[in-house]
Amino acid sequence: MEGVLDGRDRWLVPLSLWGSFLANDGEELLTMAPTTGLSQTHVRVGVATMDALLTAGTVDGIRTRGRGWLYQDIQLVFGAHGFGHLAGSALMRRYTTGVATSPTVVLPQWWWATRRLRAAGVPRTTRPVRAVAIVGGWLLVSHALGSRASAQATRNAGPSGPAF
């Protein structure tokens, strides 16, 4: 069939998005709390919430053989967000969370996936404004849930520290 990911690419290209997320957000799980002041509970809940969106996008990519708008929108924003990590680190003139895996995993994966989609003749279904709205909105939800979980953990901790 023309204009779809076939063979191994049907699985590898969308799964590479999820793998890129795991690498980048794995770095963030390890480094965000100590470098930003957010609690580890906030970070864990936020990353798990973002994982739900990235998983949905990955499944959409596999199901539609790369043609799905959700997959393509998430691929676009997640890939481009690697530049945000690089810019943030440059502006701060220091390490910032996520910057180690952006040039080594996120940006190369985005470049590779985009080339594979183009080579397969997959039509571009992404809409940048929609993509930013979906991923940006989900990011806000993930931080709101993370903040709420962190506040709840603090309330439950009492004077002797966390209960878990």
N, C-alpha and C positions, 0 to 999 in steps of 0.2 A: 504494500500500500504506500502511495506517495504522501509525503508531508507528515509523517509520523516517525517517532523513534521506534526502531525495530530491533530484534535480536537482543543482544546484551545491553545495548544503549537504552532500551525501553526501561530497564531496571537501574542501570548504572548512573545514568544522567540525573534522574530525580533523586536517587539515593545519595548521590554526591552532595546534593544540597543539604540533606539531613546530616551527613557526615561532617560537612563544613560547619554546620550549626553546633554539632557535638564538640568539635575541636574548639571553636571560638567561645562557646558558652561554658565549656569545661574550664578554659582559662579564666573566664569571668567568675565561675563558681569558686575558684581557688584564690582569686586576687581582688575581686570587687569589694568585699567587706573591709579588708585591711587598708585598701587604698582610697576608699570613698567615704567611709564612715557609716554606710548602710549596714544594717545587721545581717548576719549570715542567714537568718530566717527569711528576711526580706529578699535576699539574693536567691535563695533556694526556691522560694515560691514564685518569684518573678521568672526565673529560668524555666521552671516547670510549666508555667503558663505559656511562655513563648514556645516551648517545645510542642505544646498542643497545636499551635498554629503551623509550625514548621512541619510537623507530622502530617497534618491535613493537606498542606501544600505538596508534600512528597507523595502522598497517596494519590492526590489528584494528578500529579505528573505521571505516575505509573499507570493509573486508570485510563488517562486520555492520551497516553503515549507522547507526552510533552506538549500537547495542544491546549491543555486546560488553562483558563485565565488565572485561576487561583495559584496554580503552580508557577506560572510565568511571572505573575505580579510579585510573589514572595521571592522568587529567584532574583528578580531585578533589585528589589529593595535590600534583601540580605546581602547580595553582592556589593551593591553601592555603599552599604553601611561600612564596609571595610575602609573606604576612604575617610569616613568620619572618624574612625579610630585613629588613623594615621594623622589626620589634621588635629585632633584633640591632643595627641601626644606632642606634635610639633608646637602647638600653641602653648602647652604647659611646659615644654622643654624638659620632659621627663617621661618615664614609663607611665602609661595609663592602661587600665584594664582592657584587654581585647586587642591591644596593638601588636602583640607577638604573633598571633595567628592570622591577623588580617593580611599581611603581605605574603605569608607562607602557605596559607590554606584558603581563606575566604576569597581573595581576589583571583588567585589561580583557578579555583573551582569555578567561579563565575565566568571567567574567560573561557575555560574549557567547555562548560555546559552550553554557553552561548554559541560557541563554534560547532558543537555537536548538533544542536537544534537547527542551526543554519544549514549545516551540511546535509541534514535529513530533509530539508525543505519544509520544516514545521512552520506554519504561519504564525506570525507574531500576534498574540492576543492580549498582551499586556497593555495596560493603560496607566501611565506613571502617576497621575493624580489619584486614581482609585487605589493603586498599589500603596502609595504613601499613606492614604487615609486608612486603609485596612491595617497595615502593619503598624503605623503610628498609633492608631486607636488601640490596637491589641497591646502595644507596649505600655500605653497609659494604664490599661486595665491590669497588666501584669505588675506594674509598680504599685497600683492601688491595692491589689490583693496582697502583694508583698508587704506593704506598709501596715495593712490591717493585721496580717498574721504576726508581724513583728510586735505590734502593739499588744496583741492578745498574749503572745509569749511572755512579754514583759510583765503584763498584769498577772499572769499565772505563776510567774517566777517567785513573786513575793520577796521578802527581805533576804532569803538565804540563797538566791540565785535561781537559774532555770530549773524547771521540774523535769526536763528531759535531757 
